[in-house]
Amino acid sequence: MSRRLGSWTLGFAVLVLGTGATGCATAAPRRNDGAVRGDAAVRGDAAARSDGATDDCGARTSCGGRCVDLATSVEDCGGCDRTCVVPGASPACVAGRCAVGSCVAGRADGNGEASDGCELAVDCTSEAPCTTTCGTTGSRTCDDAGAPTCVAPPETCNAIDDDCDGVCETALPGCRRGVHRSSGNGQHFYTTSRPEAECCGFRVEAENFFWVHAEAADGLQPFFRCIASGGFHFYTTDTACDSAGGMESTLGFVARDARCGAVPLFHLRNAAGDHFYTHSAPERDYATSIGYESLGIAAHVWRAP
């Protein structure tokens, strides 16, 4: 129906918000306090009021009937339905702002900006072999893909500072064994067996006088106990016993140089045929002053286990 008023025509129409089976508009349910509830309340979610507040979200915010923390929600970061998308990364929401959560493999975040995400391409394979600062073989870690690190391996009994702490296998159980120094029967005698060191006319001068490795390893060589005519014992790294006697046993394994804290073991011999070994330079010099001839360095050994 319409009527003319001056030059204007007024029209009336009916806007149907929603109809049921009868075609009647469906009114939003009301609470006892008169506030209008939306569908969220009908579904049993947060009771959303017309002013956007909620009745049971507490410190959180209602977003479409969902109670969310706008400070941490990736889907509602700083506001409802503000979803964080960060290039090359898993996104995060920090204090209501989108941020880089973690970079995907092969990418790194160099500037800390979420807008370009993990903008750096890197070549870092986690747990790949790498060379440590002390030259050992370690394992690559990509926790910071932009600056990967090489994690040193644990210490092993190999006369190498594996873990780069400046100390080689000190007191590593079973790594080294002590060599006792005895004297008697007109000679000096060296053995890893304490009973043997005080047997058969010998008496112990120094228990665990020096230490040798119990097992072979790269950079080490066997140290043989040999016996010459007259029953004099001597020690050498030569498998032929310096063509001066026969081999009795392997005392242990020694270093070829001053690696891993090894010290020189000086070799001396007197005219009677006694072979004398010491890692003390003053003792070596005293021995030469009483008639022993210096034969150089027999091996490199350790003063501690």
Sequence and secondary structure as in RCSB ss.txt:
>XXXX:A:sequence
MSRRLGSWTLGFAVLVLGTGATGCATAAPRRNDGAVRGDAAVRGDAAARSDGATDDCGARTSCGGRCVDLATSVE
DCGGCDRTCVVPGASPACVAGRCAVGSCVAGRADGNGEASDGCELAVDCTSEAPCTTTCGTTGSRTCDDAGAPTC
VAPPETCNAIDDDCDGVCETALPGCRRGVHRSSGNGQHFYTTSRPEAECCGFRVEAENFFWVHAEAADGLQPFFR
CIASGGFHFYTTDTACDSAGGMESTLGFVARDARCGAVPLFHLRNAAGDHFYTHSAPERDYATSIGYESLGIAAH
VWRAP
>XXXX:A:secstr
 EEEETTEEEE     S B TT  B    B TTS B  HHHHHTS  B TTS BSS TTSEEETTEEE TTT SS
SSSSTT     TTEEEEEETTEEEEEEE TTEE SS  TTT S EE    TT EEE TTS EEEEE TTTTS EE
E     SSSS TTSSS  STT TTSEEEEEEEEETTEEEEES HHHHTSTT EEEEEEEEEEESS  TTEEEEEE
EE GGG EEEES TTGGGSSEEEEEEEEEESSSGGG EEEEEEE TT  EEEES HHHHHHHHHTT EEEEEEEE
EBS  
